[in-house]
């Protein structure tokens, strides 16, 4: 699969402004600029977008690895078979966190 993105910039580096758009429509004319990158202005910046892409890729790869290792089934089994919860007829919510 190939996706495209575009960036447009007008003006000088400090006074200019730009927009970023993606083919998928996830970003449509998202603003970015010097003050969003180095100050507190609204907008995104290239580093933030790279960080988001890296985090998204990492979490999908981690999910794939955990699924292949049986983590989901093990955690689901623990949730379903907790004796105390069964006695109390409690509703269980589970947020799993892998530490290590």
N, C-alpha and C positions, 0 to 999 in steps of 0.2 A: 504494500500500500504506500502510495506517495501522497503527501499533503503539502500544500503550499501556504506560505505566510508572506505578508508584505509589510514593509515599514516605509513611511513617508516622513520626511523632515523638511521644514522650511525655516530659514533664518540662520543666525549665528548659533554657536553651541550654547551660549548662556541665555540669549533672548529668544531663541527659536522654540519651536514646538513640533511635536510629531504625533503620528498615530500608527498603531500596529493592528493589523487584521489577519485573521486566519481563514482558510478555505472552509473549515467546518462551521464557521460562524461563532465559535466559542469566544473569539475576540473580534469585535467590529469597531474599528476606529477607536481603540483604547488609547487614551492619551499618555504620552510620555514626554519628558523634558528634563532639562538640567536640574531644575528645582525639585522635581519628583525623584530624581536620582540622588542628588546630594543634599537636598533640603527636606522640607516637610509638605511640599505641594502635593495635591492629589495626582494620581497617575501611577503608572508602573515604570519599571526600568529593566534593561536587559538582564541584570543580575537576578532580579526577582523572578523573571520568566524562566531563566535557566535553572534556578533553584526549584521552582515549581515543577518543571519538566523532570528534573532529577528525582525529586521526591515522589512524583507520580510513577515514574519508571521503577524506582526502588520498591515502592509498596506493592505494585503489581507483581514484581518478581518474587518478593517475600511471600506474598499470598500464594503464589504458585508452588513455591518450595514447601510451605507449611501444609498445603493441601496434599501434596505428594507424600509428605511424611506422616500423614494421618492426624495432624493436629486438630482439625475440625471435628473429626469423629470422636477423638479422645475427649475433647472439651465438651462436646455435646453429650457424650455418655456420662460424664461426671455431673453435668447439669441435670440430666434425666434421672439419675440413680442416687441422688443425695438422700440418704435415709431420713435425716432431720426434716428436710423440705417435704418429703413424702408424708411424714407423720403430721406435720403442721399444715399440709395441703397448701403450701405457700407457692406463690407465683415467683419464678426466678427469672431475673434478667442477668445476662452474662456479658461482661466486657473483658475480653482476654488481652493480656499484655505479656509479650515475650521479653524477658530480661536476660541479658547475658553477653 
